[in-house]
Amino acid sequence: MITETQDICTLLAETARLDPTRLAAIAGPAKLTVGELDQLSERCASGLAALGIGAGTRTVLMVNPGIEFMVLTFGLIKAGAVLVAVDPGMGWDNLKTCLDEAAPEAFIGIPKAHLGRMLFRWGSSTVRVRISVGGFRVPGWVPYEKLIKPVGPAIGKAVHRDPDEPAAIVFTSGSTGTPKGVIYTGRMFAAQARLLQTHFGIAPGEVDLATFPLFALYDPLMGVTAVFPEMDFTKPGEADPQKIADTVLTNHVTHIFGSPALLDNLGRHGETQGLKFPGARRVLSAGAPVPGHVLMRIGAMLSGGAQIHTPYGATEALPVCSISGPEVLGLESAGKGVCIGKPLDGVQLAIIRITDERILTWSESLRVPNGEIGELVVWGDNVSTSYWRRPVANSLAKIHTTQGEIRHRMGDLGFFDEKGRVWFCGRKSQRVITQQGTLFTIPCESVFNQHPKVKRSALIGVGCPPMQRPVLCVELLTKAKSPETESLREELRALGARYPVTESIKEILFHPVFPVDVRHNAKIFREKLVAWAEGQLR
């Protein structure tokens, strides 16, 4: 069991000593034991140290999730370097902004990543060490194979760093603006792993379908085998559901983590093909609200006793709350939002009054009564206390207490119900402020998403607060022709008129395919929809 004081490198070494032959990772035909992972990452740390990559060296890692990814990540942590993690699918402009901001001193990547680095000059003024993984060789670049080759005595033994010093800079997906670098510490890494293991009852000997690389790093620490499926990890919603199913069945997967988009495709495919996952003990889905039909289809593929959970969190704080699939399905959510459950043990959560202004000092008077919608604020060892080189973002997102603690404003809105459960009502920046009052995205969309022909909807505001026009954008399950969309529009207006929260929404536009985030393919880029809607309404 992971304890509060253990750093993840020490834990890996202990796991390797106790059970070195246990499989840590599987990627296609390649397999890696825990003992091999510990040994190779030790060699990697030694090779990094020989190149001058040591304590505090900011190092970009852009490789495909798999064996090399695991070895390099633990090697960097053992060397004391600061891992810089960016999502390759965030777009060239955002990548350049993030990497220039991180000012990396070393760059480890596959050929495609290095090509992008050279073409778009990512961190060109600061990168001094270049390491290549796979593909062609370039003079001056150090190949991964050389990095892990044993040469002489090890000189890169694990650095015993302060658990509260930066261990990584993990950039957000940028679904609501420019991505920000979240500073992860060793304490934060260990706390996240501990919360996942204890709350969900993850036991040694399990096998994880690893579609989210960050969580995959925790698998070998818990005695779990990470199985990386054949897919584009930047586009989980486009993963081939049959290949995912084959990976689950072939490797006897017990633990499945997938974005709502991935599980939606998998569930639809499983329903048509009659697929069952008899060995799966639990399914986790996060990144965006999970529709009820997704939970039902996935649940039908599992055997009795298997669990479905929809944990809530963000890059800055993982995990925060969680609720089981059956509990979600048993709740009436139309017009209310999405219930995300109670905070996990050790995670503190408060709901405060809504404001776009800075809050410099914490006060209990900021809290709102149960049932009233406000902004979620969280704190605990699993919560980051700072962004990298973003003083304005820090001032807007962090609240200091008189005892020296830092509390994080999630930028999400919600409320506590009478049972102490939290309901998610959308992003603060995406609320629609009209002359008649404020509309919140998720409660409104939960009304229209009940229509059998609606795949998903997005409430947006056209114009400037407090005079915004509420507009509902709708993506249908199947494309409809003009006469049909007119009748659907009237049906949706009639549906909205039945609920107080949506009765003012009259303008409805049909969009072919919503723009979504790259990390989970589920968070809707409402800001892009606003620009599109303005053109449609003109």
DRENDREN-159326 format. One record per residue (C-alpha): x, y, z; residue in three letters. Coordinates in pm, whole numbers, padded with zeros to 5 digits, always signed. Layout:
XYZALA...
***
This chain:
+00000+00000+00000MET+00132+00345-00093ILE+00187+00557+00218THR+00197+00933+00259GLU+00575+00956+00294THR+00685+00736+00002GLN+00824+00895-00311ASP+00747+00704-00628ILE+01108+00609-00707CYS+01160+00452-00365THR+00830+00272-00405LEU+00933+00139-00747LEU+01260+00008-00600ALA+01074-00165-00315GLU+00824-00321-00555THR+01108-00445-00776ALA+01288-00596-00477ARG+00979-00781-00356LEU+00850-00905-00693ASP+01098-00832-00977PRO+00934-01064-01232THR+00589-00904-01215ARG+00498-00741-01546LEU+00502-00361-01528ALA+00403-00281-01886ALA+00291-00440-02213ILE+00292-00253-02545ALA+00217-00478-02841GLY+00467-00764-02834PRO+00703-00578-02597ALA+00693-00657-02227LYS+00873-00506-01927LEU+00897-00645-01575THR+00910-00429-01264VAL+01269-00540-01208GLY+01365-00441-01562GLU+01186-00106-01526LEU+01376-00028-01206ASP+01709-00136-01358GLN+01661+00038-01694LEU+01538+00360-01534SER+01846+00350-01309GLU+02067+00319-01617ARG+01865+00594-01780CYS+01926+00823-01481ALA+02296+00743-01505SER+02300+00823-01879GLY+02109+01145-01822LEU+02353+01252-01550ALA+02645+01189-01789ALA+02479+01435-02029LEU+02438+01697-01759GLY+02068+01630-01702ILE+02030+01630-01327GLY+01861+01809-01041ALA+01624+02076-01171GLY+01698+02027-01542THR+01376+02096-01732ARG+01338+01818-01988THR+01065+01779-02249VAL+00944+01422-02303LEU+00751+01365-02627MET+00742+00992-02695VAL+00459+00749-02756ASN+00310+00589-02443PRO+00476+00250-02398GLY+00794+00087-02272ILE+01032+00375-02352GLU+00787+00623-02202PHE+00787+00435-01869MET+01167+00395-01856VAL+01236+00758-01950LEU+00981+00903-01708THR+01117+00712-01409PHE+01473+00779-01528GLY+01408+01154-01533LEU+01249+01146-01188ILE+01539+00942-01050LYS+01786+01189-01201ALA+01610+01473-01024GLY+01515+01641-01351ALA+01191+01834-01400VAL+00979+01651-01656LEU+00798+01881-01901VAL+00483+01708-02028ALA+00276+01852-02313VAL-00011+01707-02513ASP+00108+01669-02876PRO-00245+01717-03001GLY-00288+02068-02857MET-00179+02228-03187GLY+00148+02369-03316TRP+00091+02722-03187ASP+00002+02606-02836ASN+00298+02367-02832LEU+00536+02649-02918LYS+00384+02874-02652THR+00408+02603-02386CYS+00761+02494-02468LEU+00892+02848-02500ASP+00735+02919-02162GLU+00890+02609-02005ALA+01234+02703-02145ALA+01354+02339-02152PRO+01722+02256-02132GLU+01682+01907-02280ALA+01445+01752-02533PHE+01364+01381-02559ILE+01138+01283-02846GLY+01046+01064-03139ILE+01154+01186-03487PRO+00820+01363-03548LYS+00859+01559-03225ALA+01215+01663-03314HIS+01098+01766-03660LEU+00834+01989-03504GLY+01093+02127-03262ARG+01320+02228-03551MET+01049+02356-03785LEU+00863+02562-03527PHE+01169+02642-03310ARG+01025+02508-02985TRP+01253+02618-02703GLY+01526+02680-02961SER+01719+02924-02741SER+01739+02699-02435THR+01763+02332-02549VAL+02122+02208-02520ARG+02074+01828-02507VAL+01876+01631-02766ARG+01784+01265-02721ILE+01608+01064-02993SER+01379+00765-02949VAL+01339+00544-03255GLY+01391+00636-03618GLY+01680+00816-03778PHE+02004+00935-03621ARG+02137+01289-03640VAL+02491+01393-03539PRO+02482+01546-03193GLY+02162+01367-03090TRP+02194+01094-02829VAL+01998+00776-02916PRO+01780+00621-02645TYR+01968+00290-02679GLU+02292+00462-02577LYS+02121+00631-02285LEU+02026+00298-02123ILE+02343+00108-02217LYS+02535+00005-01904PRO+02880+00171-01907VAL+03094+00162-01593GLY+02960+00229-01245PRO+02622+00394-01212ALA+02655+00769-01157ILE+02288+00857-01169GLY+02153+00701-00855LYS+01813+00830-00756ALA+01823+01185-00621VAL+01658+01224-00281HIS+01483+01550-00351ARG+01261+01762-00132ASP+00908+01618-00184PRO+00777+01972-00228ASP+01023+02074-00501GLU+00905+02073-00866PRO+00924+01723-01020ALA+00726+01796-01336ALA+00552+02068-01533ILE+00233+01916-01676VAL+00048+02139-01920PHE-00331+02152-01921THR-00522+02062-02238SER-00617+02423-02307GLY-00986+02343-02345SER-01080+02680-02193THR-00787+02895-02302GLY-00411+02883-02347THR-00264+02572-02178PRO-00095+02639-01844LYS+00197+02452-01690GLY+00092+02288-01362VAL+00381+02229-01121ILE+00379+01873-00986TYR+00585+01780-00681THR+00692+01440-00555GLY+00436+01471-00276ARG+00161+01539-00532MET+00257+01236-00745PHE+00254+01006-00441ALA-00076+01149-00313ALA-00250+01090-00647GLN-00129+00731-00663ALA-00237+00671-00302ARG-00586+00814-00358LEU-00641+00604-00669LEU-00528+00285-00497GLN-00718+00328-00172THR-01045+00474-00300HIS-01094+00233-00591PHE-00947-00072-00418GLY-00684-00138-00686ILE-00493-00450-00586ALA-00158-00606-00687PRO-00190-00849-00976GLY-00445-00641-01168GLU-00408-00541-01534VAL-00486-00185-01646ASP-00595-00071-01992LEU-00370+00237-01994ALA-00527+00500-02219THR-00420+00793-01995PHE-00037+00793-01969PRO-00016+00985-01640LEU-00218+00723-01450PHE-00019+00445-01620ALA+00291+00561-01431LEU+00124+00464-01104TYR+00048+00107-01215ASP+00385-00056-01138PRO+00389+00116-00798LEU+00063-00062-00712MET+00172-00400-00850GLY-00048-00350-01157VAL+00046-00422-01520THR-00011-00131-01761ALA-00128-00244-02106VAL-00092+00022-02375PHE-00342-00040-02658PRO-00278+00032-03025GLU-00431+00379-03065MET-00355+00747-03119ASP-00342+00870-02760PHE-00409+01228-02872THR-00743+01118-03025LYS-00902+00865-02788PRO-01245+00922-02943GLY-01112+00780-03272GLU-00963+00462-03124ALA-01074+00144-03303ASP-01322-00014-03056PRO-01251-00368-03179GLN-00877-00322-03118LYS-00953-00188-02770ILE-01181-00486-02702ALA-00918-00731-02830ASP-00658-00573-02600THR-00891-00607-02300VAL-00973-00971-02371LEU-00626-01089-02479THR-00450-00939-02178ASN-00722-01027-01923HIS-00764-00660-01829VAL-00927-00601-01490THR-00915-00219-01478HIS-01028+00002-01769ILE-00970+00375-01783PHE-01115+00562-02079GLY-01241+00906-02174SER-01618+00938-02227PRO-01558+00953-02604ALA-01355+00630-02607LEU-01607+00447-02389LEU-01896+00577-02599ASP-01751+00415-02912ASN-01656+00100-02722LEU-02003+00069-02571GLY-02182+00115-02905ARG-01954-00141-03067HIS-01998-00382-02777GLY-02375-00351-02800GLU-02387-00434-03171THR-02132-00717-03144GLN-02256-00863-02817GLY-01914-00818-02651LEU-01857-00901-02284LYS-01562-00829-02055PHE-01599-01100-01789PRO-01261-01028-01625GLY-01307-00653-01579ALA-01349-00550-01216ARG-01394-00176-01268ARG-01420+00096-01531VAL-01319+00457-01471LEU-01408+00749-01697SER-01307+01112-01650ALA-01229+01430-01838GLY-01589+01539-01898ALA-01941+01444-01783PRO-02024+01087-01884VAL-02369+01049-02048PRO-02606+00794-01897GLY-02631+00593-02220HIS-02252+00542-02211VAL-02268+00412-01853LEU-02553+00175-01942MET-02383+00030-02252ARG-02052-00022-02074ILE-02231-00168-01773GLY-02403-00422-01998ALA-02058-00547-02108MET-01945-00620-01752LEU-02015-00916-01528SER-02191-00896-01193GLY-01990-00722-00922GLY-01789-00505-01163ALA-01790-00135-01080GLN-01815+00180-01291ILE-01685+00508-01149HIS-01677+00861-01289THR-01409+01046-01089PRO-01385+01425-01115TYR-01068+01632-01120GLY-00836+01843-01332ALA-00467+01855-01418THR-00426+02077-01111GLU-00606+01833-00881ALA-00651+01460-00941LEU-00874+01296-00825PRO-01115+01516-00626VAL-01457+01346-00618CYS-01604+01022-00746SER-01941+00855-00786ILE-02048+00511-00910SER-02228+00463-01239GLY-02540+00305-01083PRO-02574+00597-00840GLU-02555+00845-01130VAL-02818+00655-01326LEU-03046+00651-01024GLY-03052+01032-00997LEU-03280+01279-01173GLU-03030+01518-01330SER-03229+01710-01595ALA-03206+02078-01510GLY-02968+02016-01220LYS-02634+01922-01377GLY-02414+01618-01320VAL-02359+01464-00976CYS-01986+01400-00926ILE-02016+01246-00581GLY-01841+01322-00254LYS-01478+01434-00210PRO-01232+01149-00159LEU-01082+01096+00187ASP-00800+01345+00236GLY-00933+01592-00023VAL-01095+01911+00104GLN-01361+02090-00104LEU-01556+02411-00048ALA-01801+02601-00268ILE-01767+02978-00267ILE-01957+03270-00418ARG-01904+03330-00790ILE-01666+03610-00883THR-01420+03670-01165ASP-01201+03879-00936GLU-00894+03774-00741ARG-00941+03644-00388ILE-00620+03710-00200LEU-00702+03564+00142THR-00930+03278+00245TRP-01231+03351+00462SER-01506+03116+00574GLU-01754+03387+00476SER-01677+03304+00110LEU-01874+02979+00135ARG-02228+02959-00005VAL-02514+02760+00151PRO-02588+02405+00036ASN-02800+02408-00280GLY-02658+02738-00407GLU-02433+02729-00714ILE-02082+02859-00658GLY-01718+02794-00754GLU-01539+02479-00638LEU-01225+02527-00428VAL-01003+02231-00335VAL-00692+02161-00132TRP-00484+01862-00023GLY-00157+01685-00103ASP-00290+01589-00448ASN-00352+01953-00544VAL-00093+02172-00717SER-00018+02503-00548THR+00131+02687-00846SER+00151+02732-01223TYR+00487+02761-01396TRP+00575+03125-01469ARG+00211+03238-01468ARG+00182+03504-01195PRO-00154+03633-01324VAL-00302+03281-01342ALA-00171+03208-00993ASN-00329+03524-00854SER-00666+03432-01008LEU-00664+03061-00917ALA-00492+03047-00578LYS-00623+03162-00241ILE-00382+03192+00052HIS-00483+03120+00411THR-00347+03294+00719THR-00185+02960+00812GLN+00024+02960+00493GLY-00186+02705+00300GLU-00283+02749-00064ILE-00627+02657-00194ARG-00705+02609-00564HIS-01003+02760-00743ARG-01112+02498-00997MET-01289+02743-01227GLY-01579+02495-01217ASP-01923+02569-01077LEU-02146+02345-00870GLY-02336+02297-00546PHE-02365+02064-00248PHE-02690+01871-00218ASP-02856+01766+00108GLU-02651+01443+00118LYS-02315+01616+00087GLY-02271+01524-00278ARG-02131+01772-00527VAL-02314+01858-00850TRP-02113+01995-01145PHE-02277+02284-01332CYS-02009+02383-01585GLY-01714+02618-01622ARG-01730+02960-01461LYS-01593+03125-01776SER-01870+02967-01985GLN-02173+03075-01784ARG-02418+03286-01987VAL-02513+03618-01826ILE-02833+03761-01969THR-03060+04049-01879GLN-03295+03804-01710GLN-03026+03621-01511GLY-02739+03373-01533THR-02760+03040-01714LEU-02520+02754-01635PHE-02412+02522-01915THR-02446+02169-01774ILE-02790+02204-01607PRO-02930+02353-01929CYS-02766+02097-02157GLU-02889+01809-01939SER-03243+01907-02036VAL-03187+01901-02413PHE-02960+01595-02406ASN-03267+01391-02311GLN-03393+01411-02670HIS-03329+01074-02841PRO-03183+01236-03154LYS-02935+01461-02968VAL-02578+01336-02933LYS-02476+01636-02723ARG-02557+02004-02685SER-02366+02316-02584ALA-02509+02634-02435LEU-02319+02947-02539ILE-02366+03320-02496GLY-02349+03553-02794VAL-02261+03913-02711GLY-02118+04064-02396CYS-02235+04012-02037PRO-02478+04109-01895PRO-02659+04132-02228MET-02572+03792-02375GLN-02814+03601-02597ARG-02842+03235-02494PRO-02792+03005-02793VAL-02807+02625-02786LEU-02577+02444-03029CYS-02678+02085-03101VAL-02485+01793-03248GLU-02720+01519-03366LEU-02655+01146-03356LEU-02718+01129-03731THR-02715+01407-03987LYS-03060+01550-04058ALA-03193+01740-04360LYS-03336+02092-04339SER-03708+02005-04299PRO-03628+01759-04023GLU-03405+02006-03837THR-03689+02259-03835GLU-03921+02011-03665SER-03641+01908-03426LEU-03583+02272-03337ARG-03947+02308-03237GLU-03934+01984-03036GLU-03628+02108-02848LEU-03788+02445-02777ARG-04092+02265-02638ALA-03865+02045-02424LEU-03679+02347-02291GLY-04004+02525-02207ALA-04085+02251-01954ARG-03796+02347-01724TYR-03742+02683-01550PRO-03367+02677-01622VAL-03415+02648-02000THR-03744+02823-02076GLU-03560+03137-02194SER-03354+02948-02457ILE-03520+02999-02795LYS-03233+03012-03045GLU-03114+02665-03149ILE-02842+02593-03408LEU-02733+02255-03545PHE-02357+02197-03574HIS-02216+01899-03771PRO-01936+01799-03529VAL-01844+01987-03210PHE-01481+02096-03163PRO-01344+01912-02858VAL-01028+01893-02650ASP-00741+01670-02761VAL-00677+01495-02431ARG-01016+01334-02380HIS-01202+01423-02702ASN-01495+01514-02477ALA-01466+01872-02345LYS-01648+02101-02586ILE-01466+02412-02712PHE-01759+02644-02652ARG-01545+02948-02734GLU-01506+02818-03091LYS-01878+02756-03109LEU-01943+03119-03014VAL-01750+03244-03320ALA-01934+02993-03542TRP-02274+03086-03399ALA-02213+03457-03449GLU-02159+03389-03818GLY-02470+03172-03839GLN-02689+03432-03668LEU-02566+03711-03894ARG
***
